């Protein structure tokens, strides 16, 4: 595994803090109805992404996930202003405003969504890995899912083929405890989700998803196994979301005390504690990081606010290749 240095800790703190504040801003503008539809926020799960990015080769590795997908493409290199613009439905967004919250996408940065169908991305992740193996490309795909998605039959079909064909893929379950609003204990006899890999003799393990160092260590092993031809891995990242499943979630299934307990192991606080303990940054430097994060969030908001909505014609341009729209019955 690449060393976790002072520079890595400072990078983690700044990036994870930005992801948190970016999502907080989205929550605020959602209440103002500037962002519509569903909105699923990543608050609390940042260590899963930070650790994975440290283990990846961002020049060739791929990522695919479900609909809690705003900050992952930012970590992969996508301009955060474009991500926010996409959520606003603006033409400057990552999908020209046509994808919205659940369908962020960037072929350029090898981020393949953003999928609104629960578990729909699991076979697609295996498909990306199959393409890399078929074309003999030295790339690994990270395929994320939630604890609710592992109840889908497509996971088992995918695991079977991934092992049969020894695909270069790492499957990651971000187990935040509740799926949409039902605890893992109420949906399955065993709460050890990682054990699902045992039925396919797939290497699998539980991971502390609140600690980016632990995530980086386990992800590095899995990625190296995949890249060297050793086939897939299934990791259960035990994490927690501080906000509801979506903005419309009243969260009656858990107590405020439970949330506060998990906030004591906030991944951002853990990283900041190390930064302070090892004197990686002075108080002034930490304040400067906080200011940079605050200013970048403001830039993203301004960019999204100032951008235009897509023209009506784009509805057709995104569907039809033939420019005279032969199947359209009504003139624009």
N, C-alpha and C positions, 0 to 999 in steps of 0.2 A: 504493500500500500504506500502511496505517496505520503511523505511526512506531514504531520499536522503542526505547522510552524506558527510563529507569531503572526505572520502575514495571513495565514489561513484563518486564524481566529478573528483577526480584525475584519477580514473579508466576510466571514460568516456573520459577525455581529451586524455589519452594515447592510448586508443583503437580507438577512432574516428580519431585521428591523424594518427595512423598506417594504418587504412583502407584507408584514403585519400592518403597517401604516397605509399601504396601498389598499388592502382589503377593508380597513377601517373607513377609508375615504369612500370606497364603493358602497359600504353600508349606509353612510351618511347621504350620499346622492341618490341612493335607492329610495330612501324615505321621502326624498324630494321628488320622486318619480322621474328622475333624469335617466335612470337605468330601469328597464322594465323586465317583466317576465320573472323567471326564477333567479336566485342569486345564492350560490353555495360558496361559503368563505373557508379559508384554509387556516385560520387562526389557531395556533397550538400545534400544528403538524409540520412546522417549518424545518425541524431537524431532519425529517425524512428526506426532504428535497436537498437540503444543504449537504448532508452526508453523501447522498447519491451523486451529486454533481462533482464532488471532490474525487469520487472513484471513477467517474466516466472519462472517456476521451471525447470531448465535445466537438472534435473535428470530424467524427464519423459515427458515434453512437446515436441511437434513436430513443425517443420516449413517446409513450402513448398512455393516456389515462382516461378517467371518466369525466364528470362534469364539474368537479371541484378543481378547476384547471386554469386559474388566472395567473398564478405566480410561476408555475413550472416553465412556460415558454419564456418568461423574463429571465429565469435562471439559465435557460439554454441560449440566451443571447438576443431574444426579440426585444425591440424597442418598447419599453413599458407604456409610452405615450400611445402607441398604436393599439396596445392591449386595452387600455382604458377607452380609447375611441371606439373600439369594437363593441365594448359593453354599452356605450352610448348609442350604438347603431349608426355610427358615422362612417362616411365613405373612406376616411383615412385609417380605418381599423384593419386588423389583420386579415379579415375576410370581407373587406369593403363594407362592413356594417351588416352583412347578411347572416353572420353566424351567431353573434350575441354571446351571452355569458357562458353557455354550455358548449360552444363550438369554436374555441380559439384554435388556430392552426397555423403552422409555418413549415412549409416544405424546406425552405432555405436553411432553417435552423434545426431540421429533423425532429420537429415536434408535430406529431400526427393526431392531435386532438386529445381532448375535448369531445366526449360522446355522451349523448343524452339517454341512450338506452342502457339500462343497468346491465352490466356485464358484456355489453356489445363490443367493447374494445378488446376483450380477452382473445378471441380467435384472430382479430385483426393484428394484435401484437405478435402472435405466432406467425401470421402471414408475412409481416415485415421481416421477421427473423428467417423465415423460409426463403424469401427473396435474396437475402444476404448470403445464405448458404448456397443457394442455387447458382448465383453469379460469382461465388467465391470472393465475396467482399469481407474484409476484416472488421466487421461492425457487430455490435451487440445491441439488442433492443431491450429496454426496460418497460415492462407492461404493468401498469398500476391498476388496482381495483380496490373497492371498499369491502368491509366485512359483510355487507348485505349481498354484494355481487357474487360471493363464493357459493351461494346457494343456487346459482344458475347452472343448468345442465351443460351449457356451452363450456364452462370451466373444465369439466371432466373430459369432454371430447377433446378439448385443446391440450390438456395435460397429457392425454394418451398419445396424441400425434407428436407433441413436442418431444416426448421421450423416445418414441419410435424412430423419429427422424433426427434426434439429437440436435435440436435447433439452438442457435446461439441467443437465448432469451432468458431474462430474469423476470420472474413473476413476483410482484410485490403486493401483498394485501396490507393496506393501511387500515388497521383495526382500531377505529376510534370508539369502539364499544357499543354503538347503538344503531348502526345502519341509518335508516331514515328516522326511527324513533323507537325501535324495538331492540332490546339488549341481545347480545350474542347468546346468552344463557337461555333465552326464550325461543330461539330459532334452531338450536342444534343440541344434540346430546353431549357432544364434547365441545368445550370452549377453546381448545387448542387448535386454532385454525391451521397452523403450519403443518399439522399432522396429515392434512389432506394430501400432501405430497408423498406420504409413505406408501399409499396404495399404488403408486406408479413407480416406486423406487426412485423418485426424484429427490435429489439432495434438498433438504428443507430445514428451517430453523426459526425459532422465535428471536426477535431483536428488540432491544430497548429503543423505541422510535422517538424518544424525547431527548436523546443524546446523539448529536451529529457525529461524534467520534466513533461510537459503537456502530452507527449506521454505516459510516465510511468503511470501517473494517470489514463488516460482513458483506457489503456491496462489492468491495474490491475483490474478495474471494470469489463471489458469484460471477462477477464480470470476467475475471481471469479464467475461470472454469469454462465459461461460454466461449470466450475468444480463442481458447486453446483446443476447442473441439470437444470439450467435456460435457456439453449439453446444458439443459436448463436447470434452474434453481428456483425454489419457492420460499420466499421470506415473508414472515408475518411481522410487520412493524407495529408494535404495541404503542399506540399514540392516543391522543385525545383532542377533540375539538372544543374550543372554548365558546363558540357560538352555536346556534342551532343548526340542524341539517340544512335548512335554507332560511331565508329571512322571514318566511311565514311560519316558522316552527315556534310554537309556544313553550316547548321543552318541559312538558308536564311529566315526562318519564324520568327526570333526574332532579336532584336537589341543588340548590345554590351552594350548599356546603360542599357537595361533591366537586363542583366546578372549582371552588376556591382551593380545595385540597390539591387538585391537579395544577393549579396556577403556581403552587409552591415549587413545582419542577418545570416551570416554563422554560422551553429550550433556549429562548433568547436571554433570559436571566442567567441560565447556566453558563452560557458562553461569555456573557459580560462579567460574571463572577471570576472566571478564569483570566480574562483580560486584566481585571483589576488586581487579582491575587498575584499574577506573574509580572505585573507592571508593564504590560504590553503597550499601554497607552496612558497618558496623563488625563486628568479630569478635563483639561482644556481640549485635548484631542478627542475625547469621547463626546464632548459638547459639539465639537466641529462635525463629527460623524452624524450626530442627531440633527444638526442644522441642514446638512447635505440631504439627508433623507427627507426632511420636512419640505425642503425646496423642490426636490425632485417630484414629490407627490403633487405639489402645487403646479409644477410644469405639466404633469400628466393631465391634471384636471383642466387646466387652461387650454391645452391642446385639444382635448375632447370637446370642451365647451365651444371653442372657436371653429371647429371643423364643421363642414357641411354634411347634411344628410344625403344619402345616395339619390341620384336622379331616378325617376320612374323607369326609364329605359333599362336601367341596370337589372331589373327583375327579369327581363328577357335575355339580356346579354350574358347573364350568369347561367342560363339554361340552354339557349340555342346557339349552335355554331353557325348555322346558315343565317345570314343577315336579314333576309326578307321574312323571317319568322313564319314559315308556311302553315303552322298549326294555330296561329293566333287569329281568332275570328273578328276581333274588334280592333280598329285602328287605335294607335296610341294617342 
